[in-house]
Amino acid sequence: MPTHDPPKTPGSIALFGRDHVDYGRYDTVCLNRGTTACTISVGADPKAASRKTRGGADSLNEDALYACDLGDQLLVAVADAHFGRESSHWLIAEISRLTPDIPREPQELQRRLRSIQPSHEALVSASTLLVAVYQRSRQHGFGFSLGDSSLAIVAPEGARVVNLRSPHFLSPATKGGLDWDQADPFVFFAGPGSLLLAFSDGINECHYRSPRSSVAESHLHQLFREVGPRPELYARRLTELALAGVDGNPGGEDNICLAVSQS
């Protein structure tokens, strides 16, 4: 499947769906000599039912992500907006601004998230948000999650999602819409030789609103068995799988953003 490939960057990248609206294609960026790989796509089906929840012709791709890989420390953030791209794009831009260095403790990450101020630039749309920090030397990570984006660990023994998915979203332009008390905290450990995956529901609901006929933990594990802990190859193959669909079911019916990183 043809792709666009921006230049490789050394440590961090913010990707915004507004810049990635060619159906059936995806873009790939690698960080820190390939230890992290990110992809983003509008999806494969311009007539998918997910179009009904988007904010119009200027919001074909409402996903956004930020990744910062500094060697021992990693931060990934994924946001998936509804009814307009502004909320996800605003949140990811703010997180990239607020994390020139990566927090070492959950309290510090929470403090920075709570410092995000409401903004009318985000209009009235709402967004999921998943933010995770991982320290490779300790094999330990933590994060906060609102909505249905996911953080998964994939290893030789299997795959598992470590955060809770919830019905709570952030609305940066709405009074009270930045309710961080609704965020679900999580902690996790990842053994050597595994991969960390952060993704929007364009992966596990690539058949729109049909998780049982979309990419599941079993597919994540099988792909790992095929390609091993190679972030760029894994990210490309997983994105292509979600765009095509699994087990004979439709795919590519929602926006996709994905970050894959070595543990």
N, C-alpha and C positions, 0 to 999 in steps of 0.2 A: 504494500500500500504506500503510495507516495507521501512524503512528509516534507515539511519545511524544517531546516536545521539552523537556528541562530548560532552565532559563534559561541564556543565554550567560554565560560566565565569562571573566575578563580574561587569565589567564596560565597556569593549570595545572588539571588535573583527574585524579582517579583514579576509574575506573569498575570496578565489581565485578559479576560475573555473578550473584551471589546476589540482586541488586536488579533483574534483568532476565530474567524467566522467562515472559513471555507469547509463546507460539508465533505465528510469522508477523508479529511486530512488531519494530521496532528503535528504539533511542533515539539521539539525535544531540546532541552538544555541540560548540560552536565556541569557539576560543580566539584571543586577540590580534587582535580585529577580523576574524576569519574567515581568518587565514592558516593555521590548523590546524583540522581538523574530525575528530571521533572518533565512531564508531558502535559499538554493542554489541547483540547479539541472542542469544537462546537457540537460534534456528533456526526452521525452519518445520514440521518433521515430528516430532511427539511419539513416533512409533513407530520412529524411525530406529535402525539397528543401533548407532550411537554410544552409545545409552543403556546398552549393556552394559558400557562402560568407565567409567561415571560412578559416583559414590559413593553413590547413593541419591536419595530424593525431595528432600532438601535440597541436592542438588548437580546440579540440572538444567542450570545454566550454570556451567561451571568456568573460563571465560575471565576475564581482568582486564587492564586497561591503565592506564598512566600517561602523560600528556603534559604537557610544560612548554614553552611558547613565550614567550620573553622578547625577541623581536624579532630580534636578530642570532643568538641561540643557541636551539637547539631540542634537547630530549631526549624520546625516546619509548621506552616499554618495554611489551612484550606478554608475557603469560604464559598458558599453556594447560595446565591440570591434568588428571590422569587418576586415577580411583578416589577422587575427593573434591576439592572446590574449595579446601580449606584451603591447600594449598601455593602455588597461583598467587596467591590473595588475600593470603597472608602476604608473599610476595616483592614484590608490587606495593606493598603498604603500607610495607614496609621501604625500597624504592627511593624512594618519595615522601618518606619521612622523611629519607633520607640525601642528598637532592639539593635542598635549598632554593636552592642556586646550582648551575649546570650546570658539570661538569668541563670544562676546556679541553684536557686531554691524555688519551690512553688510559691512561697510568699512574695518573692520579688517579681515573678511572672505575673501573679495576680495584681500586685500593685501597679505594674505598668499597664495591664489591661484596663484596670479601673480608672487610669488617668486619661483614657480616650474620652473625649468630649463629644456631646451630640453635635451634629452638623446638618444644616439644611442642604448641603451638597449631596447628601445621601438620599434626598427626596423621601418617598414614602415606602420604599421597598424594604423587605426583611431578608435576613441572611442567617444561614448556619455559620458556625465558627468552630474549628478545631485547631488548637495550638498545642504542640508537644515539644518538649526539650529532652535531649538524650545526651548522656555523657559516656563516651565509649570506654574510657578507662575503668569506670565503675559498672558498666553494663546496666545502667539504671536510668530510668526516665520518668517524667511526670508531665501532666498537662491538664487542660480544661476543654470541655466540649459542650456545645449547644447545637441542637438539631441532629441531622442524620448523616453528617460526614463521619469518616471512620479512620481509626489508626489500627493497623494490623501488624502482627509479627509473623513472618513466614520462615520456617526452619526445616531441616531435614525430617523432623518428626511430625510436622503438621503446620497448620495456620490457625491463627485466632485473632479476633478483634478484641481490643483491650479497653475501649471506651464504651460508655453507654450512649445509645442514640435516643434522642428525646424529642418532644414536640415543641420545645422552646427555641425561639429565634431572637435575633437582635435587630432592632429597628433604629438606626442611629439618628434619624431625623424626627422621631416621635418622642413626645414627653414620656419619660419612664421607659423608653425602648431599649436602653442599655442597662438591663437588669442582670448584673453579673452574679447576683445571688442564685440565679437559676442555672448557672454553669455547673456541670458535673466534673469534679476533679477526678483524676485517675493517676495511678503510678504503675510502672511496669519494669520488668527485667527482660533483657534479650541476650541470649547466649552468643558466643562467637560463631561466625559463619552464617548468621541469619540475616534477614532483610527487614527493615522497617518500611511500612507502606502507609502513606496518608493520602486519602482520596475522597472525592465527592461521590454522591450516589449515582453518577453516570457510570460507575464501575459495577456496584452491586445492585443497581436497578437499571442496567443497560437496556433491558426490556422494561419500558417505563412502568413504574409502580407494580412491578412483578418480580420481587426478589427471588421467588422460588424458581423462576426461569431465567435468572441472570447469573452473573459471576458470583460464585459462592466460595466459602473457605476451601472446599475440596478442589476447586479450579485453581485457586491461589497456590495450594500445595502441589498439585500436579505440575503446574508451570515451574515451580521451584525445582522439582525433580528433573525437569527437562533442561533448565538453563543454569541452575545453581545460583549462588549469591553474587550475581553480576548485575549491578543496578541498571545500567543503560539498556542492556539486552532485555532484562526482565521488564523494565518500564515500557519499552517498545512493544514487546510481545503481549503484555497485559492490556495495553491501550488498544492494540489491534484486535484482541479477543473481545473486548467490550464493544468495540465498533461493529464487529461482525456478528456478535451474539454467540451464545453457547447452546450446545445440545439441540441444534436445529431451531432454536427460538430467535426472534428478532433481537437486534442489538443496535447500538448507536442512537438510541432514542432520547438521550439527554446529554447535556454538556458534561465534559470530563476534565478533571484536573487531578494530577497524580504526582506524588513525590516518592521515590524509592531510594533508600539509603542503606549502606552497609552498617551493621551493628558494631 
